[in-house]
Amino acid sequence: MRMVVVGAGYVGTVTGACMADMGHQVTCIDIDKPHIERLKNGVVDFYEEGLETLIKSNLDAGRLTFTSDMKEAVKDAEIVFLCMGVRGSIGDKPDMRPLYKAAKEIAEALKGPGYTLIVEKSALPIKTGMFLKEVLEAERPADCKHEYEIAAVPQFMREGNAIYDFMHPDRVVIGSESQRAIDMLVNIYRPLHSPMFITDISSAELIKHATNAFLAMKISFINSLSCICEKTGADITKVSKGLGMDKRIAPDYLQAGIGYGGIFLTKDMNSLLSIADELHVNLDLLKMVGDINRYQRISFIERISAILGGPDGRLNGKKIGVWGLAFRPDTDDMRDSPSVTIIRGLEKRGATIKAFDPIAMEKTRSLLPHVTYCQDPYEAATDVDAIAVLTEWQDFTYIDFQRLKEVSDCRLMVDGRNLFSPKRMQQLGYTYISIGRKPETPEPSETVSLTS
């Protein structure tokens, strides 16, 4: 099938590459011409495991192309996937002008007899289907005989696992009022052998936003419980496990830490809050979710200041080694990463930062120019007063602590991702502070200076 993907960002590039790998003829469009030129050479501006290989193989097979010419690409397309987001700062109404421009160009390209299905793929605001229909009707030529229909197939991909999630979805949600559109989409997604849920466009849009909002709520809920655990002596990892064993709740997204990051959970929550305010529906619950998430970052800074800081909380002369910068492992995405907030907060209190991340350091340099970037976690832990774990990279779970103790005198670790066993860290001689678990300190005979 001849497909066009509008927007060659994260969602669009993955969608285009995966659809091409399923055997379709796919053209990805983006207004960023230098970006398109890099993609033509198989070079991706962000890290997603396996994506460059997938793009190169489908470029070589002739199933995948990239262009900036919307009208030329769309005129022969059977299906157009809208994989472009909308602009807007957190808390602001979404800026629909880029989407309007894209819809206008699509309308102008639909000439002559034929049929094109236009599909919302990215997490566009609720009621986007209505917006698209209004624009297409207003902008296409009056004598145009080209048929079109609109549908919504929201994506549920996790950064770092996007290709797997695309090819092995929990479910495929298809929203449309047209049986023709539904049949076309069912045929496209049937090879994935996943359950399909057929509904209307508005419901499909709301399912996407509600999913991410609910996941964010689970994270903030378990983080709130972690505060109770710290004051009562309960262990949040055990509470989380016992809670997640209930099949009505499930264990995913119940890991306490420094909170969620990235743009997708926050963007979908804001979109849901925006439409709720517009419709005079009280969703203050979600506002608290965001507040709790921000508090987790501030609280982490306070933990370090309480141990290393003076009476005023200042950290002048203190050095902090940071393990992990990306908002989650297996990605280099630094958008709304908790590490940025935490590092800037520590720097404002007078601390200097050394940091290591397996992938995200290049994208972090412009955001955090005063940080010293290191070759590995051992270098980041050398000559520091505390080690702060901010991303749950699997590499960190394989740390050679014997080597670490040989290169670093630091024996204070503040773990924002609960990667290690408190008991083991105590046995190794570390003062170990984690989230929602009782702080563990070495026996007096094992105590080593916290500072280098």
N, C-alpha and C positions, 0 to 999 in steps of 0.2 A: 504494500500500500504506500502511496506517496504521502509523506508526512512533512509538516513544517513545525518546528519548535521555535517560538518567539521568545527570545531571552536566553542567552548562552551563559548564564551565571551558574550557580551551584545546581539548582534543580533542573534547569534546562539542559546543561551539558550532560548530566547523568541520564536524564530522560532520553535525550537524542542518541547517546551512545548505546544505551540498553535497547531502545527500539530498533536501532540499526542492527544490533547483534541478534535480534529476534527475526531478522530477515526483511525489514521494511526499508524503503528508500527514504532517507531522512535528510532534511536541510535545516540547520540551526541558524537563526538570525540574531544579530545583535548590532546595536548602533555604534558600539565601541570597535572601530575598525582595527586598531592595533591588536586588540584582544582576539578578534576574528582571525587576523593573520597568524597569530601564534597558534591558534587552534588548528588552522589549516596544516601546520607543521607538527601537529600532535602535542603541542606544549600547552599545559593547563596552568592557570595562574594560582591555583590552590591545590592543596594536597588531598587526595582521596585515593585510598589504596586500590590499585588495579585500573584506575580510570584512564590514565595515559595509554596503557597497553590496549585497553578496549577501544579507545578512540583510534589509535594507529592501525589496529587490525581492520577496523571498519572503513577507515579512509582508504587503506590499501585495497579492500574488497570493492570499493566504489559505492558502498551503501550509505556513506555519511559525507556530507559536505557542509561548508560554513560560508556564510555570506552576510553582507549588510544591506542587500537589496530586497526589501520586503515585498514590493509589488511583483517582482520577477519570480520570487520563490512561491508566493501564495497563489498565483494565478492558476496553477495546475494542481494544487494540493487537494487531496481528498479529505484530509483532516489537519487542523491547525491546533497545536497545543500552546496555550498561553502560559509560559513559565517565567513570567516577569513579575516581580513584586511591585509594591507601591511605596512611594516615599512617605516620610513622615516621622518626626521624632516621637520618642516615647511619650504617650499621653496626648498627642495631637491627633486630629482627624487625618486619615490617609489622604495623600495627594494623588488624585486619580488622573492627573493630566498626562503622564506617560502612557497609561493604559488607554486613555481616550485617543491619543495620537496613534497608537498601534491599531486600535479598532477602526479608526478612520481610514488608515492605509489599507487595512484588510478589506473594508467595504469598497474602496475604490478599485481594488484588484479583482473583485468578484464580477467578472464580465462574461457575457455569453452564456449559453446553456451549461448546466452542470449542477453539482451539489457539493457543498463543503460543510463539514462538521467542525465547529469551533468549540474547543474544550478548555475550561479552566483547570489548570494543573497545579499551579502554585497556590499558596494560602492567600488568596485574594479576599478582600473584605466581603462580609455577608451582604447579599443583594447585588453582587457583581453581575450575576446573570441578567438581572433586570437592566442594569446599567449598560451592559454590552448590547442587549437587544435594542435599547433606545438609540444608542450611537449608530449601530449598523443600519437601522431603519432610516435614520435621519441622513446618513452620509452616503448610502449607496445610490447610484443613479436611478432616476424615476423609471426609466425604461429597462432596468436590469432584470433579466429573466433567470439569473443564477439563484438557485435555492441555497439556503443555509439554515442550519439549526445550531443551538447552543446546548452544551452539556457541561457537567462538572465531574472530574475524576480526581479528587484531592490526593496528593502524595503523602506518604507516611514514612519517609526515609530519615534515618539517623545519620548525621555526619560521622564519617569513619566506617560506616556499615552500609553506605547508600546503595552500592551495586547489589549486594546481597538482599537488602530490603526491597529493592525494586523487583528483583527476580523471584523472591520468596515472600510475598506480602502475607500478612495475617488475613487480610481481606482486601478486595477491590470494591470501593464504593463508586457506584455509577449513578449520577444524578441527571435525569432528563425527563421531559414530558413527551418525547418522541420515540415511538417504537423503532423507527428506522435508525435513529441515533443509538439507542440501546443495543440493537442487534449488531451494529458496526463495532461498538466498543466491547461487547461480549466476545466477538470473534477475535479482536485484537488481544484481549487479555486471557483468553481461554488457555493458551499454551503455558501459562504460569501455574495452572492447576490449583488455584486458590479460590476460597469461597467468594462469591460475588453478591453484593447487596445492592439491589436496584431501588432507587428512590427518586424524589424530585430534586431539582437543582438547589433550592433553598435549604433543604434538609442535608444534602451532601456538603454544602458550604458550612453549615453549622456543625456537622459531625467533625469536620477537620478542626475547627476552632475549639470545639468543646473537648476534643481529645487532648490537644496540647494544654489547654487550661486545666484539665483534670490531672494530667501528669505533673504540671507545675504545683498544683494543690497538694498532691501526694508528697512531693519533695519538701514543701514548706511545712506540711503537717509533721513529717518525721523529724524535721529539724527543730520544730517547736517541742516535740516530745524529748529530743536530746537534751534540751535545757532542763526539763524536769528530771531526767535521768541523772544529770550532773549534781543536782541538789538533793537527790534521794539515795544515791548509790546504786541505782539500777544501771544496766548496761544496754545502750541503745541497739547494739548489734543483736542482742538476744531478743529485745522487744520487737525489733524489726522482723526477725526470723519468725517469731511466734505469731506476729500480726500477718505476715505474708503467707503463712500456711493456711489461712482461711481462704478458701477458693473464691469467696466473694470479693476478696481484696487483692490477692496475688502479690508476689514479692518484688516485682519490678518497680523501680523508682522509689524504693523505700530505704535508700542508703543515706544516712545522715552525713553532712559535710558542710562545705562553705557555700552551698546553694547551686542553683542552675545558672547557666550562662548561655551565650549564643543569642541569636535574634529570634529564633522560631517560636519558642514558648512564649517569650515576652510579646512578640508581635501579635500572635494569635489571641493572647489574653487581652491586649489593648484593643484589638478589633472587636472582641466580644463585649468589652466594657463600653466601647464607643456606640455600638448598636443598642446596647441595653440602656444607655443614657438617652439615646435618641427616642427610644420607645418607652421611656419612663419605667424601666424595669430595674429593681434594686439588685445589683450584683456586687455589693460591698465586700462579700466574701473574697472575690478575686482581688480586690484592692489590698486586702490584708495579706494575700499570698505574696504579692510583690513586696510589701513592706517587710515581711518576715525574711524574704530572700535577701533584701538589702541589709537587714540586721545581721545576718550570718557573716557577711563580709566585714562589717564593722566590729563584730564580736571577736573575730579572729585577730584583728589588729590589736584589740584590747587585751587579748590573752598574752600576746608577745610583750606588749608594753607593761603588763602587770608583773611579768617575771624579770624583764631586762631593764625597764625604764626607771627613771627616778621618781620622786614624789609627784612630779607634775606629768608623769607619763612620757617624758621626752626620751628619745633613744639616741641622743647625740653620742657619736663615737662607736655605736654598735653596728656590727655587720651581720646581715641575715643572708644565709644561703637558701635560694629558692629552687625547689624541684618541681618543674612543670609550669607552663605558661598558658597553653591552649585551654579553652573552656572545657574540653573533654579530650580523652585520649584518641589517637588515630586520626587527628585532624590538625591543621595549622590555623584554624579559624580563631581569631582573637576578638571577634565582635562581642562586646559585653562580657568578656571573660572576667571571672572573679579576680584573677591574678592582677589585672590592671588596677582595679580599685584597691586591692590590698597592698600592692607594691607602692602605689602613689601615696597611700595613707602612711605606710611605714617611712617613706622618704620625707613626708611632711613633718614627721616627728623626729627627724634627724638621722635616721638609719641610712646606711649604704647597702646596696643589694648586689649580690652575685647570683646568677641564675643559669639554669640549664633546662632545655626542653629538647626532646629528640627531633622535633620537626619545626616548631613554631618560632624559633628565635629570629629568623630573618624578618618575619612579619611583625615582630615585637619591637625591633630596634627603633623605628620611628615613633612608636607609642611611648616607649620607656627608654629615652636616649641616655639616661644617666646610669643605667644598669650595666654591670660588667658581665658579659656573656661568656660562658665557660664551655669547655670541650666535652665534659661529662659530669655526672652528678658528684663524683669524687672531688673534682676541682672546685665545684660550686660549694662544697662543704668544707673546704680548706680555709683556715684563718677566718672563721666566722664565730659568732656568739650563739647562733641558733640556726637550725635547719627547718625550713617551712615547706611542707608538702602541699602543693596546690592543684596538681592534676594526677589522676590515678593511672598513670602510664604503667603498663605491665612490667616494663623494664625495671622500674623502681622496686618491684617486689622481689627481684632477683639480686638486689644489692649484696655485695660481698662485705659484710660488716667487719670482718677481720681486716680487710684492705682499708675500709673506711676509717677504722680506728687508728690505723698506721699513718694515714695521711692527714687526719684531722683530730685535733684535741677537743672539738666541740662534742658535748654530751647532752645537749638539749635539742629535742626534736618536737616541733609542733605540727601535728599531722592533720591537715584539713580534709583528708579523704579516708581516714581510718584504714590505712593499708597494712599496718603491722599489728601484731599481738602485743598488748601492753605487758603481759607477763614476760614474753621473750625479750622485749626492749629493756625491761627492768633487769633481767638476767645479764644482758649485754652491758649494763652499766649506764643506761641512758635515763635521763628525766624525760618522760614521754607524755606529752599532752595531746589528746585526741578529742573527738567530738562525741559527747554523750556517753563517755566512759570514764571510770574513776581514774584520776591521774596516778601514774605509777612512778615512783622514785626509787633509785637504788638503795640498798642497805648502806648504812653509814660507812662500813668498811670498804664499800665499792665506789663510794662517791668520788667523782672526778670533777675538776673545775668546769663550770659551764662556759667559761670564756676561754678564748685561745691565748 
